[in-house]
Amino acid sequence: MKTATKKSFAIFSLLTLLIFGVSMNSFAASAAEPLASEFENLAKEMHAKVDEISHKSRSRYFGKNARRHKSRVTNKIRKYEKAASEYAEQAAHHHQLAAGQSELNSVSNQNQTDLSSNL
């Protein structure tokens, strides 16, 4: 009696996890595209900051202060370019996730229609 209860509990647990996993995959797919567009917007903002700083930073300093100012501007530009490239990579990754998930959804829909047509 105890083994039958354990087996039924194990089967029920696996089915519950399977259903929960499928619903989480559909949730992740719906969240991937908005995240991709958000990362694209952040990358555009970083590029805009780089353009703004590079056009704005005309040297009005002399000597040591000019070198410090140039160094600060160069470091900011490098930081913004690095952030922009990271955001672009994240956007590409999320686009890839969304494309893969939409492909999986189309295959599952096709399988469901095949099953319903066989009945």
C-alpha positions as CSV (number, residue, x, y, z in Angstrom):
1,M,0.0,0.0,0.0
2,K,2.8,2.4,0.9
3,T,4.6,1.8,-2.4
4,A,1.5,2.5,-4.5
5,T,1.0,5.8,-2.6
6,K,4.7,6.7,-3.1
7,K,4.4,5.9,-6.8
8,S,1.2,7.9,-7.3
9,F,2.7,10.9,-5.4
10,A,5.9,10.7,-7.5
11,I,3.8,10.7,-10.7
12,F,1.6,13.5,-9.5
13,S,4.7,15.6,-8.6
14,L,6.3,15.0,-11.9
15,L,3.1,16.0,-13.8
16,T,2.8,19.2,-11.7
17,L,6.4,20.1,-12.4
18,L,6.0,19.5,-16.1
19,I,2.9,21.7,-16.2
20,F,4.5,24.4,-14.2
21,G,7.6,24.3,-16.4
22,V,5.6,24.7,-19.6
23,S,3.7,27.6,-18.2
24,M,7.0,29.3,-17.1
25,N,8.4,28.8,-20.6
26,S,5.5,30.6,-22.2
27,F,5.9,33.4,-19.6
28,A,9.6,33.7,-20.4
29,A,8.8,33.9,-24.1
30,S,6.4,36.7,-23.6
31,A,8.9,38.6,-21.5
32,A,11.8,38.2,-23.9
33,E,10.8,40.6,-26.6
34,P,10.0,43.6,-24.3
35,L,13.4,43.0,-22.6
36,A,15.1,43.0,-26.0
37,S,13.6,46.3,-26.9
38,E,14.5,47.8,-23.5
39,F,18.1,46.8,-23.9
40,E,18.1,48.3,-27.5
41,N,16.8,51.6,-26.0
42,L,19.5,51.5,-23.4
43,A,22.2,50.9,-26.0
44,K,20.9,53.9,-28.0
45,E,21.0,56.1,-24.9
46,M,24.6,55.1,-24.3
47,H,25.5,55.9,-27.9
48,A,23.7,59.3,-27.6
49,K,25.7,60.1,-24.4
50,V,28.9,59.2,-26.2
51,D,28.0,61.6,-29.1
52,E,27.0,64.3,-26.6
53,I,30.2,64.1,-24.7
54,S,32.5,63.9,-27.7
55,H,30.8,67.0,-29.3
56,K,30.5,68.9,-26.0
57,S,34.1,68.4,-24.8
58,R,35.9,71.2,-26.4
59,S,39.2,72.0,-24.6
60,R,38.8,75.2,-22.6
61,Y,41.5,74.1,-20.2
62,F,45.3,74.5,-20.4
63,G,48.2,72.4,-19.3
64,K,47.6,69.9,-16.5
65,N,43.9,70.6,-16.3
66,A,43.5,69.9,-20.0
67,R,45.1,66.5,-19.6
68,R,42.9,65.7,-16.7
69,H,39.8,66.8,-18.5
70,K,40.7,64.8,-21.6
71,S,41.4,61.7,-19.5
72,R,38.0,62.0,-17.7
73,V,36.2,62.4,-21.0
74,T,38.0,59.5,-22.6
75,N,37.2,57.3,-19.6
76,K,33.5,58.3,-19.7
77,I,33.4,57.6,-23.4
78,R,35.0,54.2,-22.9
79,K,32.6,53.4,-20.1
80,Y,29.5,54.4,-22.2
81,E,30.7,52.4,-25.2
82,K,31.3,49.3,-23.1
83,A,27.8,49.6,-21.6
84,A,26.3,50.1,-25.1
85,S,28.0,47.0,-26.4
86,E,26.8,45.0,-23.4
87,Y,23.3,46.2,-23.8
88,A,23.4,45.3,-27.5
89,E,24.6,41.8,-26.7
90,Q,21.7,41.4,-24.1
91,A,19.2,42.6,-26.7
92,A,20.5,40.1,-29.3
93,H,20.3,37.4,-26.7
94,H,16.7,38.2,-25.8
95,H,15.7,38.4,-29.5
96,Q,17.2,35.0,-30.0
97,L,15.3,33.6,-27.0
98,A,12.0,35.1,-28.4
99,A,12.7,33.7,-31.8
100,G,13.4,30.3,-30.4
101,Q,10.3,30.3,-28.3
102,S,8.1,31.4,-31.1
103,E,9.5,28.6,-33.2
104,L,8.8,26.1,-30.3
105,N,5.2,27.5,-30.1
106,S,4.6,27.1,-33.8
107,V,5.8,23.5,-33.6
108,S,3.6,22.8,-30.6
109,N,0.6,24.4,-32.4
110,Q,1.3,22.3,-35.5
111,N,1.5,19.2,-33.4
112,Q,-1.8,20.0,-31.7
113,T,-3.5,20.5,-35.0
114,D,-2.0,17.2,-36.3
115,L,-3.4,15.4,-33.3
116,S,-6.8,17.0,-33.6
117,S,-7.0,16.2,-37.3
118,N,-6.2,12.5,-36.5
119,L,-9.1,12.3,-34.2
